[in-house]
Amino acid sequence: MFCRYLIALIPIASLLCLTACGEVEDTRPGQPVKTRQQAFKNLIRTFEPMGTMLKEKRYDADKFSALAAEFHAQRNAPWSHFGSDTQYPPSKSKTEVWSQAEAFDKARNEFIAATDELMSAAQTRDKARINDAYKTVYDTCQRCHKTFRER
């Protein structure tokens, strides 16, 4: 009899555990963590279609240029939301963002420079140059994430 109750409780306990694992909400004034996370998501929503276009050999110069322009226009959106008081859940930023602020600024500047090159390459419509520029932007993102973002 006890085993039957125990078996019946397992699904309920599992459901309660999953419910408790929900994303933490940013309740601070102006929601800086949520705002910067949303800004990064917007960048990804623009960046990934460019990569898909290049990888799947469905390059369309006009569409790529439009995406590159949108990406370039959004590139500064997250950075102002990395205030010294923004290392709290739901942040995925490591403490190195603040303890290695000079290195973080350097990584940000490398990203900005890479996005400039991507925009310039997109305007040339030279697919080889665009591939190289896209990879450079991707690499700057990966290096920054490795150092400054929790997985």
N, C-alpha and C positions, 0 to 999 in steps of 0.2 A: 504494500500500500504506500509506504513512504517513497519508494522508488518511482511510483507513478506520479506523485506530486512533484518530486525532484525533476523528473523528465518534463513535466508540464511547465515548470518554472524556468527552465533553460532558455526557451525562446523569449520569454518576457524579460529575463535578465539581460540577454543579448541586445534586445531592442533598447532597453534603458541605457546600456553602455554606449550604444551607437548614438543615441540622442544626446548624451553628455559630451560626445566628442565633436559637437558642432563648432563652427568657426567663432572665435572670439570677436565681439563687436568693438569697434573703435568708438568710444563714448567721449573722447576729449573734444574740447571746442574746436571747430573747424575740421575735425577728423583728419589730421595730417597723415597718419599711417594709411588709412583707407584711401585717401586722395592720391597719395603717391603710388599705392598698389594699383589703383584704377588707371593712373597715368601709364604705368608700365604695361598693364594689360592692353591698353589702347595702342601702345607702340608695337606690341607683339601681334595684335590683330592686323596691323599694317605691314609689319616686317615678314611674317610667315608667308603670306600669299606671294610676295616677291621671290622668296626662296623656293616655294613650290613651283612657281613659273619657270625658274631657272633649272631646277632639278628634273622636272618632268618634260623639259624641252618644249614648253608651250610659251616661249618668250613672245610677248607682245610689247613692243617698244612704247607705244602710247600708254597702255595700261600700267606698265612698269614705271614710266616717268610720273604718272599721276600718283601712284603709290609712294614713290620715292619723295615726291613733293609733300605729300601728307605726312609721311614719316619724319621728314626734315622739320616740318612745322610743329610737330608734337614733341620733338626731342628734348626740349628744355622743361617740359611740364613736371616731371617728378622731383627734380633736384631741390627746389626750394622747400620741399616738405620733409627734409632730413634735418630737422631742428635737433638741438642737443637733448630735448625732452621728449623725443619720439621713439625711444627704445622701450616699447612696451607691447604686449600682445594686442593685436595680431601681427606685429612687425616680425619680419623674417631677417632683419638686418643684424649682422654680428656687431659686437662691441667695437670691432676694428674700424667701422665707419667713423667713429668718433675718436678712438685712441690712435688711429693712423689717418687723421684727417687730411694730411698732405698727400698721402698715397691715394686716398679716396678721391680727392680733387684731381689728381693726375689721371686716374682711371676715367673720371667723368670727362675731362678734357680730351683724352684719347678717343672716347666715344663720340664726342662732338666733332672732332676732326675727321673721324671715320665717316660720320654721317654727311659731312661736307663733301668728302670724296665720292660717296655713293650718289649724292645729288648731282655732282658734276659729271660723273660717269653716266648716269641715266640720261643726261642731256646730250651726250655724245652718241647714244644709241649703240655703242660699241660693246657687244655682248661679252667679249673677253675681259674688257676693262670693268664692266659691270659685275661680272662674276668675282673678280679680284676684290673689288670694293665691297661687295656684299659679304664676302668671307671675312674681310677685315672688320666690318661692323660686328659680325657674328663672334669673331674672336675677342673683340673688346668686351662684349657682353659676358662671354664665358670666363674671361680672366677676372672681371669684376665680381661675378657671382661666386667664383671659387674663393676669393679672398674676403668678400664682404657680405655674403648672403648665406643664411642657414638653409640647408636642404630639407 
